[in-house]
């Protein structure tokens, strides 16, 4: 499993933490493998004296310098009931690593900050936490081999996306080999998940392989598996391949255009007889699986350049679904903005946020080369930058400024010029104060009469350099 997939699973489990741990009296937190806070409950946020939105995304060591979390992540072994001191208060803490395939992807910790005399019942509470961790890990195993998006999750009001959903739904009823083509960020994997969930194979596994993420010399072993001693450093017990794991289900081959030519011919034989022979073995076994492939490349152009086999292209595209880019779907863009804003704001504990009409107008003019994924990242960034209930042009990433300045006839509010002048004045004041304080953040914030968190946001928003 690649890093992106592990991150995705950690994100899913972190979202589930809100319902599992938000009601805990003691502090609970989740970090990624680098010790960056991904979640903390309200109890722990109050104990640290910070807002959850401020802490999430920052290293735990920034708030608790003597935390054992980095050590636990490095060793990959849990530590239970270690004593600690924090701002003249004593307590005990527990940290349990989260693992996938033996690799640490994060950590769940619990902190008891009640009176030291109440620690006798901590063992019981730790047992509860361990059970929650086991539940998390079981869920992770489930998500590794299952789909979790449905057609209801795919938003679309424009004719192109409605037609694509209709074709995909029909394909799921009589599943054959399916090719999904579209630019990066258009939702190809979501379509593959939804097809699996709606198909007769929904009770079988949904196995994913990103062909671009696996080195060419390893992709055959990933797909076909291998026997004991098949090659140097091979697992002593051997390992099943993705095709074997997909038996009675669906295998999703993402970025199929990146598959090496030698593997393309071997893949053709799989289409013909569904027989798999592990590396190092001479015994072929028959399996029952369907294939969904996806690409952001023009496979026919690759065929003409002898980079992709024509016969494989025909076998893959028994059903051919093309996903439109976001720039061609204005109705869908508006709905996506509202849905993503609501979801991200809820995750970040910010309520009742809305986009200004100027932001919406700019979004309609923007080309969105990263499609829905870029829109989601842009809105998340704007939420972080926003200090009010309405997201304005000033909250957007700097790349959008070039659009405003390059379109003299754009529908920009009349006070935009004044806003720009005020921003320039703020930048100048912050830069001068930073220099006078020798770039000491706390001292600069004190001189300006603002909180250091607010200063950090200003520095990030205006891309102020420390020079």
N, C-alpha and C positions, 0 to 999 in steps of 0.2 A: 504494500500500500504506500502511495506517495505522500509527501508532506501535506499537500493541499487537501487530500482526502482525510488525513488525520486531523487537520485543523477544522475541517467541516464537521467531523464527528464530535470534536471537543466543543464546537460552537453549539451543536444540537443539545449535548448534555448540559452545557452551561445554562441554556434557556430553561431546561427542565429543573434546574436548581432553584429557580424562583418559586416553584410550587413545593419543592421538597424541603427547602431550608429557610424560606423567608419567615416562617413562624417560630424558628428555634430561638430560645431565650439566649443561649450562648452564641458566640461568634462563629460563623462558618464562612470560608472563602475558598475560591478555586483559582489556581494560577496555571499558566501554560508552562511548557518545559523550560522557559527562560526565567521563570519567577515573576512574570507579568500578571497582574491581577486581571482575571476574566470575570469574576463574580465575587461579591461579598454581600452578606445579608445586612439588614438594617441595624441589627444589634452590634455587629462588628464595626460598621461604619461609625456609629455613635461612640463606641469605645475608643476608636482612633481619633475621633473628633473631625471627621471629614465627611463630605458628601459622597454618596456612591458614584455619582457621575464624575466626580473629580478623581477618585481613586482608580476606577476601572481604566485599564490601559497603561498604568504606571507600575513600576517595580514595587513589590511588597517591601523590599529593603529600604525604599525611600521613606516609608512610614515606620517600619520596625527594623532598625539597622542590625540588631543582633538576632534576627530570625534564623531558624535552622532550615528554612525551606531550601535555599540553594544547595546545602549539604545533602538533604534528602533527595532532591532531584538528581544530583550527581551520582549518589550511591544507588538510587532506585529501590531503596528499602524503607519501609515505614518506621517512624519513630513515634512512640506513644508516651504521653504524660511527661514531657520534659518541662522543667520549671523555667520560668522566665520572669523578668521584671519589666514593667512598662510604665513610665511616669509615676513612680512610687507605688505602683500596684503590683501585687504578685499573682501568679496564676500558673496553670499548666496548659500545654497545648499538645496536639497530635497532628501529624502529617502523614498522609497515605498517598503514594504515587498512583497515578492513573496510567495504565499500560495498554498498548495494542501490539500484538505479535511480539511481546517481550520488550518493546521499546517504550520508554517513558514519554508521554505526551503532555503530562500536566500533574497537578497535585490537588487534593482536597484536604483542607485543614479545619480543625475545630479548636476554638480557644475558649477556655473557661476563665472568665474574669470576675467570678463571684468571690466572696470571702473565702480565704484559705481553709476555713473550718468546714466548708461545704463540699470539699473535693472528694469526700468519701464515696459519693454516689457517681463519681465521674466514670468509673469503669463501666457502669450500666449505660451511660450516655455514649461512651466510646463504642460499645457493642452495637448500639443503634446506628452510629455513624458508619461502622464497618459494614453493616448490612446494607446501608444506603450505597456504599461504594460498590459492593458486590452487585447490587441492582444496576448501578451505572454500567459496570463492566459487562453484565449480561445484555443490557440494552445496546452497548457498543457492538458486541458480537452480532446482535440482531441487525443493526444498521449496516454492518459490513456487507451482509449478504441479502439485503432487502431494499426495496424501493420505498420512498417516503413522500413523493410528490404525486398528486392526482391531477386530473384535468381541471378540477375546480381551482387549483393553485395557479393555473396558467391564465393570466389576464389578457383579454383581447376584445376590442370592439371594431377593429378595422377588418375589411373583407379578407385581406391576405392571411391574417392570423386565425380568423374564424374558419377559413377553408383548410388551413393546415391542421387545426384541431379536429375538424370533421374527418379528414383523411386519416389522421392518426388513430382516432377512435374506431373507425372502420377497420383499420389494420389490426387493432388489438383483438377484434372479434374473430379474425381468421389469420392469426399471426404467421407471417412468413419472414423472409429476410427483408429488413427495412434499412434504408439509408436516409439519414437526416442531415441535411446540408444547411449551413447558415454561418454568418459571421460570428466571431468570438463574442460571447455575452448575449446571444439571442435566445438561449434557453434550450439548447439541444439535449442536454442531460435531463432537464425537467421533462421533456417529451418522452425520453426513453423510460424514465421512472413511471410516468403516467400510463404509458402503453403497457408496461408490466403489471401495474396495479389493476388495469381494466381487462387484462387478458385471462384466458383459461389457465395460464401458467403462473398466476399471481400467488399461488400457494407454494410454488417452487422458488429457488434462489434467484436473486438478481446480482450477477457478478460483473464488476466493472474493471476495465483495464484501459489506462491511458497510454496509447501506443507511443506518444511523444515523451513520456516520462520514464520509459524503460530503455536502457542502452540496447543497441541492436544485437549485441552478442548475448544478451540475457533474455530477449523477448521470447525465444523459442521455449526456453525452460519455464517461463512464466505461463505460457499458453498450454504447453503439452505436459508439463511436469517432468520429473526425472526420478530415476531409481537410485538406490544406495550406491555411492561411489561413481556416479555417472561422470563427474568431473571434479577437478580440484576444488576444495572448500564446499563441496555439496553436502547437504544435510545428511547425516548418517542414516536417517530413517527414510530418506527419499521425500518427495513432496508432490502432491497432486497439482495439476495445472488448472488454469482458469476454466478450460473446457470441461474437465471432470467435475469441478465444483458447480458448474452451471447445469448439471444433469437435472432434467425435469423442469428447468427454468429457462432463464434468458441470460445471455452474455452480452454486455454492452462494450463495444470496441470504440472508444473515443479517439479522436484524432487519427482515424484510419489512414489518412493521407500520408502519415509519417511512418507507416509500416515499411521496413526494408523490402526491396524487390525479392530477394531469396525467400523471405517468409511469405510473400504474396502467393507464390506457387504452392507452398505447403498448405496455405489457408484454403486454396481451391479444393484440395483433396478432402479437407474436412467438410466442405460444402457437399461434396459428392456422396460420401458414405458415412459421415458422422463417426468415424472411427479414429481413436486417439492412441498413439503409441508414445509412451514416456521416453525421454532421452535415456539411453543405456539399456533399453528393453527391446525385445523383438516381438512382444505380444501386443497385438492391437485389441482395444476394447471399444465397444460401441456405446455411445451415450446419446441421450435425447435432449437437445437444447435448440433454442431459436437464437438468431443473431440480430442485434441492432447495432449498426455502425453509424458514426457521426464524423463530420469533417467541416472545417472552416475553409478548406481549399477547393479550387475548381478541379475536380478529378478528371473531367474530360480534357482540360488543358494539360493536365499531367500525363494523360494517356498519349496525347499528341507529342509530348516531349519525351516519351518512353520512360517516364518516372512512375507510372502506374499501369498495371495490366488491364487491358480492355476486357478480357473474359472475367476477371475478378470484379470489375466495375459493374458489368451486367448482372453477375450473380448477387452482388450486394444490393443493387437497386431494383429488386423485384417490386418493392413499393418505395417510391422516392418522394420524400417530404422536404420541401424547401421552406425555411423560416425567414420571414422578412426582417430587415434591419429596423431599429427603433425610429430612425429618421423618416421612415415611410409610413409611420403609424401615429398620426397626431391624436386621434381619439384615444388610442391605447395609452399614449404617453401621459395624458391628463389623468387617467384612472390609476396608472402605475405610480405617478407622483403622490397621489393621496394615500394609496395603500402602503407604499414604502415608507412615507413620512409617518403614518400612524404606527406601523410596526417598529421602526427604528426608535421613534420617540418613546414608545412603551418600554422597549428594552433598556433605554437610557434614562428612564424615570423622568422624562419631560413630557408634560401633558398639554393638550390644547394648542399645539403648534400648527401653523398654517404657512403656506407659501404666498408671498406678495404677488400681485398681478405682474409686476415688472420681472420677477424671477420666472414666472410661468412663460411670459412672452419671450424671454431670453432662451429658455429651455426649448421652445418651439423652433427657434432659429438655429440652435446648436446642432451640429452634425452627428453627435454621439457615436464616435468610432468604436467605443467599447460597449455600446448598446445598453441593455438593462443592467448589466453588472456595473458599468460606469455610472449610470444614473443612481443606483443604490449607494455607491461609494460617495458620490457627490452630495447626496442628501444627508448621509451620515456625517460627512465633514461639515456641512452647513449647520446641522443640529449642534455639533460641538462648538461652533463659532458663535452661534446665536445667543444673545443675552435676553431676548424678549420672547413674546408669543408669536411674532411674525418673522419668518426668514426673509431677509432682504438681500439686495445685490451685494452689499458689503460682506455678507456671510459666506459667499461663494468662493471656491478656490480661485487663485490668481489667474488661472488659464482663461477664465471667462472675461477678465478685464480686457484682453486683446480683442475680443468680439465687440465689446462696447466701444472701444476706441477706433476700431476699423470700420464701423458702420455709422457714418455721419448722419444718416437718415433714420437710424433706429429709433424705436419708440422708447426713449429714455426720459424719465421724469425731469422737469425743469430744474429741480434743486440738486440734480446729480453733480453739477459743477461745484456747488458749495460743499457737498458731501466730500468730494475729492480733495478740496482745499483743506477741509477740517482733518481728513485722514492724513494728509501730508504734514500738517502741523503736529498731529499726535506722534507720527513717526519721528519727526525731528526732535520733539521734546523727549521722547523715550530714549532715542539714541544719545542725546546730549547728557541725560541723567545717568545712563548706563556708563558712559565714558567717565563722568565725574566720580562715580562710585566704584571705578575700576571693575565694572561689569559684575558687581555683586547684586544678585537678584533681590535678596531680602532688603538690602539697603536702598536699592532703587525704588522698590515698591513703597517703602516707608516714606521716602522723599516725595513721591508722587501722590501719596495718600490713598493708595489702592492696595488690595490684597495681592500677594505674590501669584496666586492662581490666575487672577485677572490679568496680571502682567504677562504671565506665560502665554495666555490666550492672545494678547495683543502682539507679542513677539512672533507667535506662529502665524496669526492672521496676516500681518504686514510683512512677513518674511524678513524681519530685522536681523541683520548679521552682527556678530560680536567682533567688530573690527574698529 
